[in-house]
Amino acid sequence: MTARQVLSLRREGLLLLVFGLLLFVLPVPGTIALRHSLLAVLLLALALRYRDQWPVAARSASAPLLALGALSAWLLIQAFFISPETAWAWREIKSQWWPAVLAFVGGIVLACTIRSESKLVAFSVLALLAQTIFALLACFPDFLSQGEFPQAATRWTAGKLEISYANNLLLAFLAVELVFLALYRRAVSHLPIWLLLTGVVLVIVSNLAFGARNGIIGSVLMLVSLSLVVFWRERRCLCSRRVTAGILICIGLVGAIGWISYRADARWQKLAETAAVGWDIDASKAWLDRTKHEYPVLQNGEPIDPSAYVRIAWMHAGLRLAMENPLGVGYGRNAFGHALRQHADTPLGHAHSGIVDLTIAAGIPGLILWLAFIGICLRTGWRRYRDQRDPRGLILFFVTAGFLGRMLLDSINRDHMLVMFFLLLGTLLPVLSDNDPKGKVNE
């Protein structure tokens, strides 16, 4: 190996280290300056040392870049010509949207620079797995003293939403690699299989321990969808015995997770009735301000599930606001609260549904452009897996589908969660191969 090759490997190693550190610290509260610094270092290094890769990156992800550019242009037009609060919308675009877009571009250029699927996947897995482990360790003293893990603030992250979202990102990487090892005898990250299996167990334990009900739903849906996609793709190649075994394993795992969650979380048992009460937003105003109104009760006199009640009520109210403001009120993570304060005095911010928040903020045109961007990424990932058995294509598909699905239940298209999604999305979009210098994926 020549001195030039050694230097190139060292530079790649430093880039991967910065990428891993950025991914690792993103969910940690109070690290905004560090996050921005690491992202700036990554972008500057790519811009100064690897300028020739930027045109390659633009060609490798031209369709999603164009879709994201169109959405960004609409947000700017809306902020300056439509939004009644231009200054607020512009601040939100600068603090929320631009860092995520820069992370997306940086991820694409990084992937074109490294051009090794195993290294990028390995660093992604290790950074996400470290988050899962640190979150559990940080709260283990609470478990020893109180007999349970905290259900709100989780010390390492702002709450169970943040750690469960990171957990499900990790599960997409781990589950796809285990499938490829089982069916195709092909490693993706080249990490030890015991580490991959341990990661799956830790993800499930973490979501259950922190009571992340939506995280559990996401995990179950991802595992079921992965099984269906893989079995459909390989239905002609796999023997009936292996297909049956795979389906039974999937059903057993999903059933076990669902049973444990149902037994451990009493909220499931009154979800349906609570949802009906929450949907009737005119009968009770507790969803507007808990300090001024009492929560309604169920027909049998038992208290409702507050979390499910407010989520359903906010979703219904959000749909009304979206119909009142079809062009949106201006981009912002708390657009729901801004629009709602035109009608009532409330301290609310976001609606705990990213789809509702985005529709109120960006309007129907913004929602259509966002769905177009997501659809392009889904189509790209699915085609690469279907046509070339590209594992990163399948990971791309489930990272994107998982984000869209979780947006229905949680406001994850904001803050560091949006940056995490865009960063990983960028690293997964370009076609790479460890063995083919031209970047073509071999069958």
C-alpha positions as CSV (number, residue, x, y, z in Angstrom):
1,M,0.0,0.0,0.0
2,T,1.4,3.4,-1.0
3,A,1.7,6.4,1.3
4,R,-1.0,8.1,-0.7
5,Q,-3.4,5.2,-0.1
6,V,-2.6,5.2,3.6
7,L,-3.3,9.0,3.8
8,S,-6.6,8.5,1.9
9,L,-7.6,5.8,4.4
10,R,-6.8,8.0,7.3
11,R,-8.8,10.8,5.9
12,E,-11.8,8.5,5.3
13,G,-11.4,7.2,8.9
14,L,-11.5,10.8,10.3
15,L,-14.6,11.5,8.2
16,L,-16.3,8.4,9.5
17,L,-15.4,9.3,13.0
18,V,-16.9,12.8,12.7
19,F,-20.0,11.2,11.1
20,G,-20.3,8.7,14.0
21,L,-19.8,11.3,16.7
22,L,-22.4,13.5,15.1
23,L,-25.0,10.7,14.9
24,F,-24.1,9.7,18.5
25,V,-24.6,13.2,20.1
26,L,-27.6,14.3,18.1
27,P,-30.2,13.1,20.6
28,V,-28.4,14.3,23.7
29,P,-30.0,17.5,25.2
30,G,-27.8,20.6,25.5
31,T,-25.5,19.7,22.7
32,I,-26.7,22.1,20.0
33,A,-23.4,23.9,19.7
34,L,-21.5,20.5,19.5
35,R,-24.0,19.2,16.9
36,H,-23.6,22.2,14.6
37,S,-19.8,22.2,15.1
38,L,-19.5,18.5,14.0
39,L,-21.9,19.1,11.1
40,A,-19.8,22.1,10.0
41,V,-16.6,20.1,10.3
42,L,-18.0,17.3,8.2
43,L,-19.3,19.7,5.5
44,L,-16.0,21.7,5.4
45,A,-13.9,18.6,5.2
46,L,-16.0,17.3,2.3
47,A,-16.0,20.7,0.6
48,L,-12.2,21.3,0.9
49,R,-10.8,17.9,0.4
50,Y,-13.4,16.2,-1.8
51,R,-14.7,18.9,-4.1
52,D,-14.7,16.5,-7.0
53,Q,-17.3,14.3,-5.3
54,W,-20.0,16.9,-5.1
55,P,-21.0,16.6,-8.8
56,V,-21.0,12.8,-8.3
57,A,-23.3,13.2,-5.3
58,A,-25.7,15.5,-7.2
59,R,-26.0,12.9,-10.0
60,S,-26.4,10.0,-7.6
61,A,-29.4,11.5,-5.9
62,S,-30.7,13.9,-8.4
63,A,-34.4,13.0,-8.0
64,P,-34.6,13.3,-4.2
65,L,-32.5,16.5,-4.3
66,L,-34.8,18.1,-6.8
67,A,-37.9,17.1,-4.7
68,L,-36.3,18.5,-1.6
69,G,-35.2,21.6,-3.4
70,A,-38.8,22.2,-4.6
71,L,-40.1,21.8,-1.0
72,S,-37.5,24.2,0.3
73,A,-38.4,26.7,-2.3
74,W,-42.1,26.4,-1.4
75,L,-41.3,27.0,2.3
76,L,-39.4,30.2,1.4
77,I,-42.2,31.5,-0.9
78,Q,-44.8,30.7,1.8
79,A,-42.8,32.3,4.6
80,F,-42.3,35.6,2.8
81,F,-45.6,35.9,0.8
82,I,-48.3,33.8,2.6
83,S,-47.5,33.3,6.3
84,P,-49.0,35.9,8.6
85,E,-45.8,35.5,10.8
86,T,-42.9,35.9,8.3
87,A,-40.2,36.5,11.0
88,W,-41.2,33.4,13.0
89,A,-41.4,31.2,9.9
90,W,-38.0,32.4,8.7
91,R,-36.4,31.8,12.1
92,E,-37.8,28.2,12.1
93,I,-36.5,27.6,8.6
94,K,-33.0,28.7,9.6
95,S,-32.9,26.8,12.8
96,Q,-34.9,23.6,11.9
97,W,-35.0,23.1,8.1
98,W,-31.5,24.3,6.9
99,P,-29.5,22.1,9.3
100,A,-31.5,19.0,8.2
101,V,-31.0,19.8,4.5
102,L,-27.3,20.4,5.0
103,A,-27.1,17.1,6.8
104,F,-28.8,15.4,3.9
105,V,-26.4,16.9,1.4
106,G,-23.5,16.0,3.6
107,G,-24.6,12.4,4.0
108,I,-24.9,12.0,0.2
109,V,-21.4,13.5,-0.4
110,L,-20.0,11.4,2.4
111,A,-21.4,8.2,0.9
112,C,-19.9,9.1,-2.5
113,T,-16.5,9.8,-0.8
114,I,-16.3,6.7,1.3
115,R,-17.9,4.4,-1.4
116,S,-18.0,1.5,1.1
117,E,-21.3,0.2,2.2
118,S,-19.8,-1.8,5.1
119,K,-18.0,1.1,6.7
120,L,-21.0,3.5,6.5
121,V,-23.4,0.9,7.8
122,A,-21.0,-0.2,10.6
123,F,-20.5,3.3,11.9
124,S,-24.3,4.0,11.7
125,V,-25.0,0.8,13.7
126,L,-22.3,1.4,16.3
127,A,-23.4,5.0,16.9
128,L,-27.1,4.1,17.2
129,L,-26.3,1.1,19.4
130,A,-24.2,3.2,21.7
131,Q,-27.2,5.6,22.1
132,T,-29.4,2.6,23.1
133,I,-26.9,1.3,25.6
134,F,-26.1,4.8,27.1
135,A,-29.9,5.5,27.6
136,L,-30.4,2.2,29.5
137,L,-27.2,2.7,31.6
138,A,-28.1,6.3,32.4
139,C,-31.5,5.3,33.8
140,F,-30.4,2.0,35.5
141,P,-30.0,3.7,38.9
142,D,-33.7,4.7,38.6
143,F,-34.6,1.1,38.0
144,L,-32.6,0.0,41.0
145,S,-34.2,2.6,43.3
146,Q,-37.8,2.7,42.0
147,G,-38.2,-0.7,40.3
148,E,-38.9,0.8,36.9
149,F,-37.3,2.9,34.2
150,P,-38.4,6.6,33.9
151,Q,-41.3,7.1,31.5
152,A,-40.8,10.8,30.8
153,A,-37.3,12.3,30.8
154,T,-34.8,9.6,30.1
155,R,-31.6,11.4,31.2
156,W,-29.6,10.5,28.0
157,T,-32.4,11.9,25.7
158,A,-35.2,14.4,26.2
159,G,-37.7,11.6,26.6
160,K,-38.9,8.2,25.4
161,L,-39.9,9.5,22.0
162,E,-36.3,10.4,21.2
163,I,-34.8,7.2,22.3
164,S,-37.5,5.0,20.8
165,Y,-37.1,6.8,17.4
166,A,-33.3,6.1,17.5
167,N,-34.0,2.5,18.6
168,N,-36.2,1.9,15.6
169,L,-33.7,3.4,13.2
170,L,-31.2,0.9,14.7
171,L,-33.7,-2.0,14.3
172,A,-34.0,-1.2,10.6
173,F,-30.2,-1.7,10.1
174,L,-30.0,-4.7,12.3
175,A,-33.0,-6.6,11.0
176,V,-32.0,-6.1,7.4
177,E,-28.5,-7.3,8.0
178,L,-29.7,-10.4,9.9
179,V,-32.1,-11.2,7.0
180,F,-29.2,-10.9,4.5
181,L,-27.0,-13.1,6.6
182,A,-29.8,-15.7,6.9
183,L,-31.0,-15.7,3.3
184,Y,-28.0,-14.6,1.2
185,R,-25.0,-15.4,3.5
186,R,-24.0,-11.8,2.9
187,A,-22.7,-9.5,5.6
188,V,-23.5,-5.8,5.4
189,S,-21.6,-4.1,8.2
190,H,-19.3,-7.1,8.9
191,L,-20.0,-6.7,12.6
192,P,-20.1,-9.9,14.7
193,I,-23.5,-11.7,14.6
194,W,-23.6,-11.7,18.4
195,L,-23.4,-7.9,18.4
196,L,-26.3,-7.7,15.9
197,L,-28.5,-10.1,17.9
198,T,-27.6,-8.3,21.1
199,G,-28.6,-5.0,19.4
200,V,-32.1,-6.4,18.5
201,V,-32.6,-7.5,22.1
202,L,-31.5,-4.2,23.5
203,V,-33.8,-2.3,21.1
204,I,-36.8,-4.3,22.2
205,V,-35.8,-4.1,25.9
206,S,-35.3,-0.3,25.7
207,N,-38.7,0.4,24.0
208,L,-40.5,-1.8,26.6
209,A,-38.5,-0.4,29.6
210,F,-39.3,3.2,28.7
211,G,-42.9,2.5,27.9
212,A,-42.5,3.8,24.4
213,R,-45.8,2.5,23.1
214,N,-45.5,4.2,19.6
215,G,-41.9,2.8,19.4
216,I,-43.2,-0.7,20.1
217,I,-45.9,-0.2,17.4
218,G,-43.1,0.9,15.0
219,S,-40.9,-2.0,15.8
220,V,-43.8,-4.5,15.2
221,L,-44.9,-2.9,12.0
222,M,-41.3,-2.8,10.7
223,L,-40.7,-6.5,11.5
224,V,-43.9,-7.6,9.9
225,S,-43.3,-5.4,6.8
226,L,-39.7,-6.6,6.4
227,S,-40.9,-10.2,6.5
228,L,-43.6,-9.6,3.9
229,V,-41.3,-7.7,1.6
230,V,-38.5,-10.3,1.8
231,F,-40.8,-13.3,1.4
232,W,-42.5,-11.7,-1.6
233,R,-39.2,-10.9,-3.2
234,E,-37.8,-14.4,-2.6
235,R,-41.0,-16.4,-3.0
236,R,-39.7,-18.3,-6.0
237,C,-36.2,-18.9,-4.6
238,L,-36.9,-20.1,-1.1
239,C,-38.2,-23.5,-0.4
240,S,-41.5,-23.8,1.3
241,R,-39.9,-25.0,4.5
242,R,-37.7,-21.9,4.9
243,V,-40.6,-19.6,4.1
244,T,-42.8,-21.3,6.6
245,A,-40.1,-21.2,9.3
246,G,-39.5,-17.5,8.6
247,I,-43.2,-16.6,8.8
248,L,-43.5,-18.6,12.1
249,I,-40.5,-16.9,13.6
250,C,-41.8,-13.5,12.7
251,I,-45.3,-14.2,14.0
252,G,-43.8,-15.6,17.2
253,L,-41.5,-12.6,17.8
254,V,-44.2,-10.0,17.0
255,G,-46.7,-11.9,19.2
256,A,-44.2,-12.0,22.1
257,I,-43.5,-8.3,21.8
258,G,-47.2,-7.4,21.6
259,W,-48.1,-9.7,24.6
260,I,-45.4,-8.3,26.8
261,S,-46.3,-4.7,25.9
262,Y,-50.0,-5.3,26.5
263,R,-49.4,-6.9,29.9
264,A,-46.9,-4.3,31.0
265,D,-48.8,-1.2,29.8
266,A,-52.4,-0.9,31.2
267,R,-53.1,1.9,28.7
268,W,-53.7,-0.5,25.9
269,Q,-56.9,-1.9,27.6
270,K,-58.8,1.4,27.4
271,L,-57.3,2.8,24.2
272,A,-60.4,2.3,22.0
273,E,-62.8,4.1,24.4
274,T,-60.3,6.8,25.1
275,A,-59.9,7.5,21.4
276,A,-63.7,7.9,21.0
277,V,-63.7,10.5,23.8
278,G,-60.7,12.3,22.4
279,W,-62.2,12.6,18.9
280,D,-65.1,14.6,20.3
281,I,-63.1,17.9,20.8
282,D,-66.2,20.0,21.3
283,A,-67.5,18.0,24.3
284,S,-64.4,18.6,26.4
285,K,-61.7,21.3,26.2
286,A,-59.1,19.5,28.4
287,W,-57.0,19.0,25.3
288,L,-56.6,22.8,25.0
289,D,-55.2,23.5,28.4
290,R,-55.0,20.9,31.2
291,T,-54.7,23.5,33.9
292,K,-58.1,25.1,33.1
293,H,-60.2,22.0,32.2
294,E,-60.6,18.6,33.8
295,Y,-60.0,15.4,31.8
296,P,-63.2,13.6,30.9
297,V,-63.8,10.1,32.2
298,L,-64.8,6.8,30.6
299,Q,-68.4,5.5,30.7
300,N,-67.5,3.2,33.7
301,G,-66.1,6.2,35.6
302,E,-62.5,5.3,35.2
303,P,-60.0,7.9,34.1
304,I,-59.1,8.1,30.4
305,D,-55.6,7.5,29.1
306,P,-54.3,11.1,29.0
307,S,-51.7,10.4,26.3
308,A,-54.1,8.8,23.9
309,Y,-56.9,11.4,24.6
310,V,-54.8,14.5,23.8
311,R,-53.2,12.9,20.7
312,I,-56.6,12.0,19.2
313,A,-58.0,15.4,20.1
314,W,-55.0,17.3,18.7
315,M,-55.2,15.3,15.5
316,H,-58.9,16.2,15.0
317,A,-58.2,19.8,15.8
318,G,-55.2,19.8,13.4
319,L,-57.3,18.5,10.6
320,R,-59.8,21.4,11.1
321,L,-56.9,23.9,11.1
322,A,-55.5,22.4,8.0
323,M,-58.8,22.9,6.2
324,E,-59.0,26.5,7.4
325,N,-55.4,27.2,6.2
326,P,-54.9,25.1,3.0
327,L,-51.7,27.1,2.1
328,G,-50.3,26.8,5.6
329,V,-49.5,29.3,8.3
330,G,-45.7,29.1,7.8
331,Y,-43.0,26.5,8.5
332,G,-42.4,25.8,12.2
333,R,-42.2,23.0,14.6
334,N,-45.1,24.6,16.7
335,A,-47.3,25.6,13.8
336,F,-50.2,23.8,15.4
337,G,-50.1,26.0,18.5
338,H,-49.6,29.1,16.4
339,A,-52.7,28.3,14.3
340,L,-54.7,27.2,17.3
341,R,-54.1,30.5,19.1
342,Q,-56.1,32.3,16.4
343,H,-59.2,30.6,18.0
344,A,-58.4,29.9,21.6
345,D,-56.0,30.7,24.4
346,T,-53.7,27.7,24.7
347,P,-50.1,26.9,25.6
348,L,-49.9,24.1,23.1
349,G,-47.0,23.8,20.6
350,H,-46.9,20.8,18.3
351,A,-49.7,18.3,17.7
352,H,-47.8,15.1,18.5
353,S,-48.4,14.1,14.9
354,G,-45.8,15.2,12.4
355,I,-48.2,14.9,9.5
356,V,-50.7,17.2,11.1
357,D,-47.9,19.7,12.1
358,L,-46.4,19.7,8.6
359,T,-49.8,20.1,6.9
360,I,-50.7,23.1,9.1
361,A,-47.3,24.6,8.6
362,A,-46.6,24.0,4.9
363,G,-50.2,23.7,3.7
364,I,-51.5,21.1,1.2
365,P,-48.8,22.0,-1.4
366,G,-46.1,21.4,1.2
367,L,-47.6,18.1,2.2
368,I,-47.8,17.0,-1.4
369,L,-44.1,17.9,-2.0
370,W,-43.0,16.2,1.2
371,L,-44.9,13.0,0.2
372,A,-43.3,13.2,-3.3
373,F,-39.8,13.4,-1.7
374,I,-40.6,10.4,0.6
375,G,-42.1,8.5,-2.3
376,I,-39.0,8.9,-4.4
377,C,-36.8,7.6,-1.5
378,L,-39.2,4.6,-1.0
379,R,-39.2,3.8,-4.7
380,T,-35.4,4.1,-4.9
381,G,-34.9,1.8,-2.0
382,W,-37.5,-0.8,-3.1
383,R,-36.1,-0.9,-6.7
384,R,-32.6,-1.4,-5.5
385,Y,-33.6,-4.4,-3.3
386,R,-36.0,-5.8,-5.9
387,D,-33.6,-5.6,-8.8
388,Q,-30.2,-6.0,-7.3
389,R,-30.7,-7.4,-3.8
390,D,-29.0,-4.3,-2.4
391,P,-29.1,-4.4,1.4
392,R,-28.7,-0.6,1.7
393,G,-31.7,-0.2,-0.6
394,L,-33.8,-2.3,1.8
395,I,-32.5,-0.3,4.8
396,L,-33.3,2.9,2.9
397,F,-36.8,1.7,2.3
398,F,-37.5,0.9,6.0
399,V,-35.7,4.0,7.4
400,T,-38.0,6.1,5.1
401,A,-41.1,4.1,5.7
402,G,-40.5,4.1,9.4
403,F,-40.1,7.8,9.5
404,L,-43.3,8.4,7.5
405,G,-45.2,5.9,9.7
406,R,-44.0,7.4,12.9
407,M,-44.9,10.9,11.7
408,L,-48.6,9.8,12.0
409,L,-48.2,9.3,15.7
410,D,-45.4,11.6,16.8
411,S,-43.9,15.0,15.9
412,I,-40.6,13.6,14.8
413,N,-40.0,15.9,11.8
414,R,-38.3,18.5,14.0
415,D,-35.1,19.2,15.9
416,H,-32.4,16.5,16.0
417,M,-34.8,13.8,14.8
418,L,-35.2,15.4,11.4
419,V,-31.4,15.9,11.2
420,M,-30.8,12.2,12.1
421,F,-33.3,11.1,9.4
422,F,-31.9,13.3,6.7
423,L,-28.2,12.4,7.6
424,L,-28.9,8.7,7.4
425,L,-31.1,9.1,4.3
426,G,-28.2,10.9,2.6
427,T,-25.7,8.1,3.3
428,L,-28.1,5.4,2.0
429,L,-29.2,7.0,-1.3
430,P,-26.1,6.7,-3.4
431,V,-25.4,3.3,-4.9
432,L,-22.2,1.8,-3.4
433,S,-20.2,-1.4,-3.5
434,D,-17.1,-2.5,-1.6
435,N,-16.0,-4.6,-4.6
436,D,-16.9,-2.5,-7.6
437,P,-15.1,0.8,-8.0
438,K,-17.6,2.1,-10.4
439,G,-20.3,1.9,-7.7
440,K,-22.5,-0.7,-9.3
441,V,-24.1,-3.3,-7.0
442,N,-23.3,-6.8,-8.0
443,E,-25.9,-9.5,-7.8
